Amino acid sequence: MLDTNTIKKIEEFVYQKPRSTQEIAEHIKKSWRTADRYIHEIEREYGTITTRTFREGTRGALKIVYWASIEKVHSSTFQEKLAQQIIHFKQKESFSAFDIYQHIPEIDKRVTVERVNSEDNTKLSELEDFLKGTKKQLIVFSGNLSWINLENKKEKIFTLIEHLVKQNISIKILSRVDIASINSIKKMLALNFKYGKENIEIRHAEQPLRALISDSKVIRLKEVKEPTGRIGELNKRTFIFYTIKDKNWTGWLLRVFWNLFSNSIDARRRMEELKKLI
């Protein structure tokens, strides 16, 4: 069965340089047929690797597995523009999640708008259901990981994250790794140590998106609008949560994530340097 540890083992092996299916089979100590099935599943579900077959249709056919080239992350003009904004902008105020949402067919999206002072007071049950529905992999675009500390009388988000780790679900995270976020980063990585797994991987990136992707199928985007104090404009803090199930746009956002992830610094390496400042 393809589990998180095997996925990570294959991804790291291919990330170093292109590999043949036979090399991967030997690396994970499985048959060629099993390795080929694993490769196909990772390519289809996660998009981190891609394959090319040379001399296809002949007895000497050779399948080579590459780390996915994600330079071309878009398939439309809209996506090209949005991808460049996400990749190059740093602050959440620089990007509106609505710019993605507006392009999604009505049948594949829904939105929740809540006017409350704090995110703790939003309907955390919706986030709870989203996390509980994740069975294989959780992708996270974050600012400083503050959302993992959300809780109210009924829900405690970190408990749900811990449950994902116990269930051997892969969690890949982009977040700022700095003095302000270091406690949340440590809290997350401590789960790897607690359960003797490497299911959580965090890399440092400053990007404007606040989003979760569940099992490469469902996107949850968050946008926060602050009151301006000006007449006729927002007078209350407003949280907007967009849910998207469009296959094309989910695949596109995953490619944007892997573009950033593959070019970012591992959280542990960055924290070693941060320790010198504390």
Secondary structure as UniProt FT lines:
FT   HELIX           4..16
FT   STRAND          19..20
FT   HELIX           21..28
FT   HELIX           32..45
FT   STRAND          49..54
FT   TURN            55..57
FT   TURN            59..60
FT   STRAND          62..67
FT   HELIX           77..88
FT   HELIX           92..94
FT   HELIX           98..101
FT   TURN            102..103
FT   HELIX           106..108
FT   STRAND          109..115
FT   HELIX           119..121
FT   HELIX           124..132
FT   STRAND          137..141
FT   HELIX           146..149
FT   HELIX           157..166
FT   TURN            167..168
FT   STRAND          170..175
FT   TURN            179..181
FT   HELIX           182..195
FT   STRAND          200..204
FT   STRAND          211..214
FT   TURN            215..217
FT   STRAND          218..225
FT   TURN            231..232
FT   STRAND          238..244
FT   HELIX           247..262
FT   STRAND          265..266
FT   HELIX           267..274
FT   HELIX           275..277
//
